[in-house]
Amino acid sequence: MDRTSGRWVRETLREHGLRAQKGLGQNFLVDAHIADIIVGACDLQPTDVVVEIGPGLGALTGRLAAQSRLVLALEYDRGLHALLRDDPPGPNVVPVWGDARQADLDALAAEYAGGEHGAYKVVGNLPYYLTSPFLWRLLTGGTNAGLLVLMVQWEVAGRLLAAPSSSDYGALTVAVAYYRRAELVRRVPRTVFHPVPEVDSAVVRLVRREEPPVAVPDEAFFFQVVRASLANRRKTILNSLAVGIPELSRETWAEVLQTAGIDPARRGETLSMAEFAALAGAAAPLGPETEKGVG
């Protein structure tokens, strides 16, 4: 029976003594049409390696495996991992236990794909608590993942696709736009899950850019400036920077903003990525040392 069948999902959970764990944000997809849309968005080729985050009962896993070379099904729930291990939905499916917030996906793909270090694709239905830390680490870690196809809460999708001055615009928005081209595939109603969650979801595609859209002297400092600028929406950009990066004085930040051509009375959420780049570029010669990476 198709693993998106509501009847199969309920019977399988009951048979194995399993249930959706609210603390892990578990809601199982029970709609074959939506499953096909997600897999179609992956543009899979027979040579592709796929890392699936949170496969659950395998609603997508078998479909992914039918169109790719290898699917690494990374599951944190021990019971669901055991179920996939004992009854994998395809001969080229490798169930792996692990936490996506900590797993080295590049190393995982290389290990199971015969030592290769080429690009792979990431697919997953991300619970709310996992989305931001997972994306921050993956985006800023220099990953080999060429394409991310993710199902996230509808409000999270709004943050990933937001424009400056909108209520959803934030540091994660800038990070996504800096490293990826973000595309909305479709909104997903809450009624296609078991149990039914309280909010709708969305499928998004994040395609890796060959080059970032702006040039910055230091990515770590650039994102430090972005985060400081957007940490408090009630503050002006000058106040936010003076509080968020106190290694530079308020007077120095006023001079930096003037050099970058940015009104110090503006709010951080009104700045475009190009303006953040100009601001970081003007401040970099004066700024504190930063460690490599921005996570």
Secondary structure, 3 states (H helix, E strand, C coil): CCCCCHHHHHHHHHHCCCCCCHHHCCCEECCHHHHHHHHHCCCCCCCCEEEEECCCCCCCHHHHHHCCCEEEEEECCHHHHHHHHHCCCCCCEEEEECCCCCCCHHHHHHHHCCCCCCCEEEEEECCHHHHHHHHHHHHHCCCCEEEEEEEEEHHHHHHHHCCCCCCCCCHHHHHHHHHEEEEEEEEECHHHEECCCCCCEEEEEEEECCCCCCCCCCHHHHHHHHHHHHCCCCCEHHHHHHHHCCCCCHHHHHHHHHHHCCCCCCEHHHCCHHHHHHHHHHHHHHCCCCCCCCC
